[in-house]
Amino acid sequence: MGADWSSAPYSGDAWYEEYSPPAAPPPAASPPWSPPPSGPGPLPPQPRHRRSEWRRVRRIILFAVLGILGLDVAAEGYFVSLRWANPPVTAFMLWNSGKPNLHDYVALEYVSRYMIAATIAHEDAQLPTRFTGLDWDQWWDRVLAWSNDKKDPYGSPIPEQLSKNLLLYPSQDPLRKTLDAVLAEELIHTIGKQRVLELYLNEAQFGPHIYGVCDAAWYYFGEPPDHMSLDDAYQLMGVLPSPIHAHRLPGGGIDMNPATYDGRVENYLIPGARRWVPIELARNGGWQKLMQEMGITGQAHNEPDGPDSCRTMPRDIRELIASGRS
């Protein structure tokens, strides 16, 4: 009879060793170099100061965009108000402050048609027929000329000049040129061409501290703006390039010679305007055609009296003439 299991000699932990799971094999030795895993791996953590700088840049961009939009809305609101209100002062006047500015208003219907036509022909012959505030092809040519240190081949059209006078500054830098071009588009589509022309004639500078055709007509010629002749209009076109050098002659008329070296140039402005403005008028079909294209009818001196007719010499102009100062 065989021995039973209990009589077998004790073998320690042989039963456990028999049923225990085999030990894991030792890891294989890694090669001396292995290529990096393919595909994008996790990005290393960015320093906190880089993230804060990016947030700061985003805030600056956001505030700049909001500021531009705010200024655009404010400008548009201001332009809407110009449909009915006449600005008592402009940014250009504030830049040229020092003495009190003489600035009396006249409605377009009371301005000599000769003066209106000469202004259009000399300053912006495309105004009556152009849909936009300025010719953008010409504007780009002006940008290229400026970038190459060349003379402006065209000059600024009336809506652009007016937007600069109303809201901007006199410097010739590219930022101002861009701003007044954008504002010119808003202006022309908000208040219309006739109102733009009316405001331009009232805000243009015709003397060291004389603004607008109402004061200019009385100061230089002793007459209301509805009685101005073609020659009067030619002379005022000669004043526009250098108004700070314009003075009233003792008996009336305009003296553009400030008795300086540069006076040689200024002294030629009026004779030059008398020569070239008639040519520009003829090239554009004459003053009657320009008035027809602008939708202006009748004669200014035949208009019945009304507000802003400027048919009486303003008191400040009368006092300036009496004082003998210019």
RACOR-V167225 format. One record per helix or strand. SS is the DSSP state (H for helix, E for strand). FROM is the first residue (numbers start at 1). TO is the last residue. If there is no record, write none. Layout:
<<SS	FROM	TO> <SS	FROM	TO>>
This chain:
<<H	5	7> <H	14	19> <H	48	81> <H	91	95> <E	102	103> <H	108	110> <H	113	123> <H	136	147> <H	158	167> <H	174	191> <H	193	203> <E	205	207> <E	210	211> <H	213	221> <H	225	227> <H	230	240> <H	243	245> <E	247	248> <E	254	255> <H	263	283> <H	286	294> <H	300	302> <H	315	323>>
